[in-house]
Amino acid sequence: MKYNQSTLNRLEKILEEAGYVVRYERGSFKSGYCILEEKKVVVLNKFLNTDGKINTLIDLMPALQVTYELLTIDSQKMYVEVMQKHEA
């Protein structure tokens, strides 16, 4: 997996298809993100570089409720890759 803007966009698309809103805000984030479960909002620290944003989303994805069947085929492939990367 390449760490570039295209990869970040694909990860954001997975979350959007799963019903989450991805926002970039500033604040005192200890881990680079905040999850608002009731509203399905993921807030990432906007000061993270692209690599940091991608790593944060990869770390975060297993904790989110993602319905695999609702994802597009491209998103399903990326989701499987992310989950395999997380397990390794």
C-alpha positions in Angstrom: 0.0 0.0 0.0 1.4 3.3 -1.0 1.2 6.2 1.4 -0.1 9.0 -0.8 -3.1 11.3 -1.2 -4.9 8.7 -3.4 -4.7 6.1 -0.7 -6.0 8.5 1.9 -8.9 9.4 -0.4 -9.7 5.7 -0.8 -9.7 5.1 3.0 -12.0 8.1 3.5 -14.3 6.8 0.9 -14.6 3.5 2.8 -15.7 5.4 5.9 -18.1 7.5 4.0 -19.7 4.4 2.4 -20.0 2.9 5.9 -22.0 6.0 7.0 -19.2 7.9 8.8 -18.4 11.5 8.3 -14.6 12.2 8.3 -13.6 15.6 9.6 -10.2 17.2 10.1 -10.0 19.6 13.1 -7.4 20.9 15.4 -7.4 20.0 19.0 -5.6 18.1 21.7 -5.9 14.6 20.3 -3.8 12.1 22.2 -4.0 9.5 19.5 -4.6 11.6 16.4 -8.4 10.9 16.3 -11.7 11.1 18.1 -14.8 8.9 17.4 -18.2 10.2 18.1 -20.1 6.9 18.1 -23.6 8.3 18.3 -23.2 10.5 15.2 -20.8 8.2 13.3 -18.2 11.0 13.0 -14.5 10.4 12.9 -12.4 13.5 13.7 -8.7 13.4 12.8 -6.0 15.9 13.8 -5.7 18.2 10.8 -2.0 18.8 11.5 -1.0 15.1 10.8 0.9 14.6 7.6 -0.5 12.3 4.9 1.3 9.2 6.3 0.0 10.0 9.8 -3.5 10.3 8.6 -3.3 7.0 6.7 -1.8 5.2 9.7 -4.4 6.6 12.0 -7.3 5.5 9.7 -5.7 2.0 9.4 -5.4 1.7 13.2 -8.9 3.0 13.6 -10.8 1.0 11.0 -11.1 -2.3 13.0 -12.9 -0.4 15.8 -15.6 0.9 13.5 -18.8 -0.7 12.4 -18.3 -1.2 8.6 -20.8 -3.3 6.7 -18.7 -5.0 4.0 -21.7 -5.6 1.7 -22.5 -1.9 1.5 -19.1 -1.0 0.1 -18.3 -0.7 -3.6 -16.0 -3.4 -5.1 -13.0 -1.1 -5.0 -13.7 -0.2 -1.4 -14.1 -3.8 -0.5 -10.7 -4.7 -1.9 -9.1 -1.8 0.0 -11.0 -2.7 3.2 -9.7 -6.3 3.1 -6.2 -5.0 2.5 -6.4 -2.7 5.5 -7.8 -5.4 7.7 -5.0 -7.8 6.7 -2.4 -5.1 7.3 -3.9 -4.5 10.8 -3.8 -8.2 11.7 -0.2 -8.5 10.6 
